[in-house]
């Protein structure tokens, strides 16, 4: 027997993922702008043959480190999106036929700790509430007939 997946659950899962991606992408964009501004200031000082302060160099190093960290987070987020998109696909991608709601819910439950860790690592605001909603949707997903 094939159990179909409720479309509303899928949409709520997508909304959850968009929230995480938007927060992480926003942090990355802000850090990139700050880094570019700092780099322009260093370049301008260099061209004018003015000394570059230790504080400015430290700021650039800190921003570069933060940017690399967030860039890794975006990459992890994209990998999670890919995993989730293969999980919620109506057909098992291994060619074994249809997936049931129970199959989908079970696979998604396995990703909850990874999503939670990603949210904590990148200090994403309100990630706990979003994970709770996602968890509830997974539970509903497995029970929907």
C-alpha positions as CSV (number, residue, x, y, z in Angstrom):
1,X,0.0,0.0,0.0
2,X,1.3,3.4,-0.9
3,X,0.8,6.3,1.5
4,X,0.8,9.7,-0.2
5,X,2.5,12.6,1.5
6,X,0.4,15.6,2.5
7,X,1.3,18.6,0.3
8,X,0.8,21.1,3.2
9,X,3.5,19.3,5.2
10,X,5.9,19.6,2.3
11,X,5.2,23.3,1.9
12,X,5.7,23.9,5.6
13,X,9.0,22.0,5.4
14,X,10.0,24.2,2.5
15,X,9.1,27.4,4.6
16,X,11.3,26.1,7.4
17,X,14.2,25.5,5.1
18,X,13.8,28.9,3.5
19,X,13.9,30.5,6.9
20,X,17.2,28.8,7.7
21,X,18.7,29.7,4.3
22,X,17.6,33.3,4.5
23,X,19.1,33.8,8.0
24,X,22.4,32.1,7.0
25,X,22.5,33.9,3.6
26,X,21.8,37.3,5.3
27,X,24.7,36.8,7.7
28,X,27.0,35.8,4.8
29,X,25.9,38.9,2.8
30,X,26.4,41.3,5.7
31,X,29.9,39.8,6.4
32,X,30.8,40.0,2.7
33,X,29.8,43.7,2.6
34,X,31.9,44.5,5.7
35,X,34.8,42.6,4.4
36,X,34.7,44.4,1.0
37,X,34.5,47.7,2.8
38,X,37.5,46.9,4.9
39,X,39.4,45.6,1.9
40,X,38.6,48.9,0.0
41,X,39.8,50.9,2.9
42,X,43.1,48.9,3.1
43,X,43.6,49.3,-0.6
44,X,43.0,53.0,-0.5
45,X,45.5,53.5,2.4
46,X,48.0,51.3,0.5
47,X,47.6,53.4,-2.7
48,X,48.0,56.6,-0.7
49,X,51.0,55.1,1.0
50,X,49.4,55.6,4.4
51,X,50.1,53.2,7.2
52,X,47.5,50.5,7.8
53,X,46.6,50.2,11.4
54,X,46.9,47.0,13.4
55,X,43.2,47.3,14.2
56,X,42.3,47.4,10.5
57,X,44.4,44.4,9.7
58,X,42.8,42.5,12.6
59,X,39.4,43.5,11.5
60,X,40.1,42.2,8.0
61,X,41.4,38.9,9.3
62,X,38.4,38.5,11.6
63,X,35.9,39.3,8.8
64,X,37.7,36.9,6.4
65,X,37.6,34.1,9.0
66,X,33.9,34.8,9.7
67,X,33.1,34.9,6.0
68,X,34.9,31.5,5.4
69,X,33.0,30.0,8.3
70,X,29.6,31.3,7.0
71,X,30.4,30.2,3.5
72,X,31.0,26.6,4.8
73,X,27.6,26.9,6.5
74,X,25.9,27.9,3.3
75,X,27.6,24.9,1.6
76,X,26.3,22.6,4.4
77,X,22.8,24.1,4.0
78,X,22.8,23.4,0.3
79,X,23.9,19.8,1.0
80,X,21.0,19.4,3.4
81,X,18.6,20.8,0.9
82,X,19.8,18.3,-1.6
83,X,19.4,15.5,0.9
84,X,15.9,16.6,1.8
85,X,14.9,17.0,-1.9
86,X,15.9,13.4,-2.6
87,X,14.0,12.2,0.6
88,X,10.7,13.9,-0.3
89,X,10.8,12.8,-3.9
90,X,7.6,10.7,-4.6
91,X,9.7,7.9,-6.0
92,X,12.6,6.2,-4.3
93,X,15.6,7.4,-6.3
94,X,17.2,3.9,-6.0
95,X,14.5,2.7,-8.4
96,X,12.6,0.6,-5.9
97,X,9.2,2.3,-6.5
98,X,7.1,4.7,-4.5
99,X,8.0,6.0,-1.1
100,X,5.5,5.9,1.7
101,X,4.9,8.7,4.2
102,X,6.5,6.6,6.8
103,X,9.7,6.2,4.7
104,X,9.8,10.0,4.2
105,X,9.2,10.8,7.8
106,X,11.8,8.3,9.0
107,X,14.4,9.7,6.7
108,X,13.6,13.3,7.6
109,X,13.8,12.5,11.4
110,X,17.4,11.4,10.8
111,X,18.2,14.9,9.6
112,X,16.8,16.7,12.6
113,X,20.0,16.5,14.7
114,X,22.0,17.7,11.7
115,X,19.7,20.7,11.2
116,X,19.8,21.5,14.9
117,X,23.6,21.3,15.0
118,X,23.8,23.5,11.9
119,X,21.4,26.1,13.6
120,X,23.5,26.1,16.8
121,X,26.8,26.3,15.0
122,X,25.8,29.3,12.9
123,X,23.7,30.8,15.8
124,X,20.6,31.1,13.7
125,X,17.9,33.0,15.5
126,X,14.7,31.1,16.4
127,X,16.0,27.8,14.9
128,X,14.6,25.9,17.9
129,X,11.1,27.0,17.2
130,X,11.5,26.2,13.5
131,X,12.9,22.8,14.3
132,X,10.0,22.1,16.6
133,X,7.5,23.0,13.8
134,X,9.5,20.8,11.4
135,X,9.5,17.9,13.8
136,X,5.7,18.2,14.3
137,X,5.3,18.2,10.5
138,X,7.4,15.1,10.1
139,X,5.2,13.4,12.7
140,X,2.1,14.4,10.8
141,X,3.7,13.4,7.6
142,X,4.2,9.9,8.8
143,X,0.6,9.6,10.0
144,X,-1.1,11.2,7.1
145,X,-3.1,8.7,4.9
